Amino acid sequence: MVLLALTFVTVAQIVGNPSGYAGRHVDVRGTVQHLCRNISHQGNPYVTFSLCSGKCVPVFAFADPGPSEGAVITVHGVYASVNYINGYTLYDGIKADGGPGDN
């Protein structure tokens, strides 16, 4: 098993150097904007939103009910230039994984 080191970063750091964080597990704090709640074809609830702190990065998370619009949260997950998630494609974003202390 390969463990990826958890990296505490800012949204601006990711946006300013996306290739430097590709494939890395990150821990990022920001404000939820553009929240969209959905149900997958398999019936699983998920959310997409922008995590913002000056700049924004897209986030995908399996969640029920998930965060609220305008909430300040910490997202734990893997940043990638392209994430394929159950038929959904997330570009330059974080696939949240519900890491320790996730809120």
C-alpha positions in Angstrom: 0.0 0.0 0.0 1.3 3.5 -0.9 0.4 6.3 1.5 0.4 9.8 0.1 1.5 12.5 2.5 -1.3 15.0 3.5 -0.4 18.5 2.4 -2.0 21.5 4.0 -2.3 24.2 1.2 -4.3 27.2 0.3 -6.6 27.5 -2.7 -4.2 30.1 -4.2 -1.3 27.8 -3.9 -3.2 25.1 -5.9 -4.4 27.5 -8.5 -1.0 29.0 -8.9 0.8 25.7 -9.4 -1.7 23.0 -10.4 0.9 20.6 -11.8 2.8 20.7 -8.5 -0.3 19.3 -6.6 -1.5 16.8 -9.3 -2.1 13.4 -7.7 -1.4 14.7 -4.2 -3.7 14.4 -1.2 -4.4 17.9 0.0 -6.2 19.6 3.0 -7.7 22.9 2.0 -9.9 25.4 3.8 -12.3 27.8 2.1 -15.9 29.0 1.6 -18.4 26.9 -0.3 -19.8 28.6 -3.4 -21.9 27.4 -6.4 -23.2 24.4 -4.5 -25.0 21.8 -6.6 -26.6 18.7 -5.0 -27.2 15.7 -7.2 -28.0 12.0 -7.2 -25.9 9.6 -9.3 -27.4 7.0 -11.6 -26.7 4.5 -8.9 -28.8 6.5 -6.4 -25.9 8.0 -4.4 -26.1 11.6 -3.3 -23.2 13.8 -4.2 -22.3 17.5 -4.3 -20.2 19.7 -6.5 -19.1 23.2 -5.5 -16.3 25.7 -5.7 -14.1 26.0 -2.6 -13.0 29.7 -2.5 -10.5 31.8 -0.6 -9.7 34.7 -3.0 -9.5 32.1 -5.8 -11.6 29.0 -6.3 -11.0 25.3 -7.0 -13.8 22.8 -7.9 -14.7 20.0 -5.5 -16.6 16.8 -5.9 -17.8 14.9 -2.8 -20.2 12.0 -2.1 -22.3 13.6 0.6 -25.7 13.5 2.2 -26.6 16.2 2.9 -23.1 17.8 2.5 -22.0 21.3 3.1 -24.1 24.5 3.0 -23.7 27.4 0.6 -21.4 30.0 2.2 -20.1 27.6 4.9 -16.4 27.7 5.7 -15.1 24.2 5.6 -12.0 22.1 5.3 -11.8 19.7 2.3 -9.6 16.6 2.4 -9.0 14.9 -0.9 -6.9 14.3 -4.0 -6.3 17.1 -6.4 -6.0 16.2 -10.1 -6.0 17.9 -13.5 -8.7 15.3 -14.6 -10.8 13.2 -12.2 -13.2 10.6 -13.7 -15.9 9.9 -11.0 -18.7 7.6 -11.9 -19.3 9.2 -15.3 -18.6 12.7 -14.1 -15.4 14.5 -15.2 -13.9 17.0 -12.8 -11.2 19.2 -14.2 -8.5 20.9 -12.1 -10.3 20.0 -8.9 -10.4 18.0 -5.7 -12.2 14.7 -5.2 -13.0 14.8 -1.5 -12.5 11.6 0.4 -13.8 12.5 3.9 -10.5 12.5 5.6 -9.9 13.0 9.3 -11.8 15.8 10.7 -13.6 16.5 7.4 -16.4 19.0 7.8 
